[in-house]
Amino acid sequence: MLIGVVSDTHNNIKNIKQIISLFNKEDVISVIHTGDIASKKALDQFSTLNAKLIGVYGNNDRNETGLEDIAKKYSFKFQNPPKSIKIMDKRITIFHEPEEIDSFILKNPGVDLILHGHTHRYRNEIKNNTLIFNPGESAGMLKGKNAIGIVNLKSLRAKRIFF
């Protein structure tokens, strides 16, 4: 069972269209956006996704009007971070900024997967038996340097797909 992970799309409509196409080809059951969508027009693009969209608002989203209306219109499940969910018996927590992750893990043992964005940097590590993953840059202008993530929930292994 696969989920998609994307972060920091920052209103890059061209890249968002590629991201959606990649996730639709991968046949993921859900896509988790770790924040910084940056506009309601950008969030609206995700309506063509063939999977559930779940996510958190990033620092560039919190003052952006209309995002909540678009999320509600398409039944996207968004909120301010952190957001804890369960998919296929895996406990997943979504952050935007990573600063609170270490203390969260210590206070919440048994979380299987933590996803975050904000840094635009790749991260794939295990801490206290929790996989922490950030696929990295997705809104850049350099072709082939942007990435989305795919997480296999059965094996808890994450990979990146570059575009």
C-alpha positions in Angstrom: 0.0 0.0 0.0 1.6 3.3 -1.2 1.1 6.9 -0.1 2.5 9.9 -1.8 4.3 12.8 -0.1 4.8 16.3 -1.4 5.8 19.5 0.2 6.4 23.2 -0.5 4.7 23.4 -3.9 4.7 27.2 -3.5 2.1 28.0 -6.2 4.2 26.4 -8.9 1.2 25.3 -11.1 3.4 23.7 -13.8 5.2 21.5 -11.2 1.9 20.7 -9.4 0.5 19.3 -12.7 3.5 17.1 -13.0 3.3 16.0 -9.4 -0.4 15.0 -9.8 0.4 13.1 -12.9 3.2 11.2 -11.2 1.1 10.3 -8.2 -1.8 9.2 -10.4 0.7 6.9 -12.3 2.0 5.5 -9.0 -1.5 4.6 -8.0 -1.1 5.8 -4.4 -4.1 5.6 -2.0 -3.5 9.0 -0.4 -1.2 11.9 -1.0 0.0 13.9 2.0 1.0 17.5 1.5 3.2 18.8 4.3 2.4 22.5 3.6 3.3 25.7 1.8 0.8 25.3 -1.0 0.7 29.2 -1.1 -2.5 29.8 -3.0 -6.1 28.6 -3.5 -5.4 28.2 -7.2 -2.6 25.8 -6.5 -4.7 23.8 -4.0 -7.5 23.7 -6.6 -5.2 21.9 -9.0 -5.1 18.8 -6.7 -8.8 18.2 -7.5 -7.5 16.0 -10.5 -5.7 13.7 -8.1 -6.9 10.1 -8.1 -6.3 9.7 -4.4 -7.3 11.3 -1.1 -5.5 14.5 -0.3 -4.5 15.1 3.4 -2.2 17.7 4.7 -1.2 20.6 6.9 -0.9 24.3 6.3 2.7 25.7 6.1 4.0 29.0 7.2 3.2 30.5 3.8 -0.4 29.2 3.9 -1.5 30.5 7.3 -2.4 34.0 6.1 -3.6 32.9 2.6 -7.3 33.4 2.3 -9.4 30.8 0.4 -7.4 27.7 1.1 -9.9 26.3 3.7 -12.7 26.9 1.2 -11.0 24.9 -1.5 -10.1 22.1 1.0 -13.7 21.9 2.0 -15.0 22.0 -1.6 -13.0 18.9 -2.5 -13.1 17.2 0.9 -9.3 17.6 1.3 -8.4 16.9 4.9 -6.2 19.9 6.0 -5.5 21.6 9.3 -2.7 23.5 11.0 0.2 21.1 12.1 0.7 18.7 13.6 -1.9 16.4 12.2 -2.0 12.8 13.3 -3.7 10.2 11.2 -3.8 6.4 10.8 -3.6 4.6 7.5 -3.4 0.8 7.2 -2.7 0.6 11.0 0.3 2.9 10.7 0.4 6.0 12.9 1.5 9.0 10.9 2.0 12.5 12.1 2.4 15.4 9.6 4.4 18.6 10.4 5.4 21.5 8.3 8.3 22.9 10.3 10.6 20.2 11.7 11.6 21.9 14.9 9.1 20.1 17.2 9.7 16.6 15.8 12.3 15.4 18.3 10.2 16.4 21.4 7.1 15.0 19.7 8.7 11.6 19.2 9.8 11.4 22.9 6.3 12.3 24.1 4.5 10.1 21.6 6.1 6.6 21.3 4.7 4.3 18.7 4.4 6.8 15.9 5.5 4.9 12.7 6.0 7.8 10.3 6.6 11.5 10.6 6.4 13.6 7.5 7.5 17.2 7.2 8.5 19.9 4.7 9.7 23.5 5.1 13.4 22.9 4.7 13.2 21.9 1.0 15.8 19.3 1.9 15.7 15.6 1.6 15.4 13.7 4.8 15.0 9.9 5.3 16.0 8.7 8.8 14.9 6.6 11.7 14.8 8.0 15.2 13.3 6.0 18.1 11.9 3.5 15.7 10.1 6.3 13.7 10.7 7.0 10.1 11.1 10.7 9.5 10.7 11.7 5.8 10.8 14.8 3.7 11.1 14.3 -0.1 12.7 17.7 -0.5 12.3 20.4 -3.2 9.2 20.3 -5.4 8.7 23.9 -6.6 12.2 24.5 -8.0 12.8 25.6 -11.6 15.6 23.1 -12.4 14.2 20.2 -14.3 15.1 16.8 -12.8 16.0 18.3 -9.4 12.5 18.4 -7.9 11.2 15.4 -6.0 8.1 13.8 -4.6 8.0 10.9 -2.2 6.4 7.5 -2.1 6.1 5.6 1.1 5.3 1.9 1.2 3.3 1.5 4.4 3.8 -2.2 4.6 7.6 -2.0 4.7 7.8 1.6 5.9 10.4 2.4 3.2 10.4 5.7 1.4 11.8 6.7 -2.0 11.9 9.8 -4.1 10.8 10.3 -7.7 12.6 13.1 -9.5 11.0 15.3 -12.1 
